[in-house]
């Protein structure tokens, strides 16, 4: 399980269910974005979530989840 899903799961167990942003920090040369499974789980809560990607070397990228995962399934709202 990736850190993003663990953090989301912990927040949910603590009573949070609305999210505006996630920050992902990695000790890499280039910012690291969430994997497909994490993108899907995050999209179920907020397909327009702000995703901030940061390295320990001050490289920063900012996206929306819908830019990273444009055709996410968001559950019941996807049905006609």
BELNORHU-V230638 format. One record per residue. N is the residue number from 1. RES is the residue in one small letter. SS is DSSP state (2 for helix, 1 for strand, 0 for the rest). OMEGA is omega in whole degrees, -180 to 180 (* if undefined). Layout:
# BELNORHU-V230638
n->(N/N)
res->(RES/RES)
ss->(SS/SS)
omega->(OMEGA/OMEGA)
This chain:
# BELNORHU-V230638
n->(1/2/3/4/5/6/7/8/9/10/11/12/13/14/15/16/17/18/19/20/21/22/23/24/25/26/27/28/29/30/31/32/33/34/35/36/37/38/39/40/41/42/43/44/45/46/47/48/49/50/51/52/53/54/55/56/57/58/59/60/61/62/63/64/65/66/67/68/69/70/71/72/73/74/75/76/77/78/79/80)
res->(x/x/x/x/x/x/x/x/x/x/x/x/x/x/x/x/x/x/x/x/x/x/x/x/x/x/x/x/x/x/x/x/x/x/x/x/x/x/x/x/x/x/x/x/x/x/x/x/x/x/x/x/x/x/x/x/x/x/x/x/x/x/x/x/x/x/x/x/x/x/x/x/x/x/x/x/x/x/x/x)
ss->(0/0/2/2/2/2/2/2/2/2/2/2/2/0/0/0/0/0/0/0/1/1/1/1/1/1/0/0/0/0/0/0/0/0/0/2/2/2/2/2/2/2/2/2/2/0/0/0/0/1/1/1/1/1/1/0/0/0/0/1/1/1/1/1/2/2/2/2/0/0/0/0/0/0/2/2/2/2/0/0)
omega->(-180/-179/-179/-180/176/179/179/179/179/179/-180/179/178/175/179/176/176/-174/-180/-176/172/177/180/-178/-180/176/-178/178/180/177/-178/179/-179/177/-179/180/178/178/-180/-179/179/-179/179/178/-180/-179/180/179/174/180/-179/-177/-174/171/176/180/175/170/-177/172/177/-178/163/179/180/174/180/-172/-168/-177/-179/170/-179/173/-172/180/179/-175/178/*)
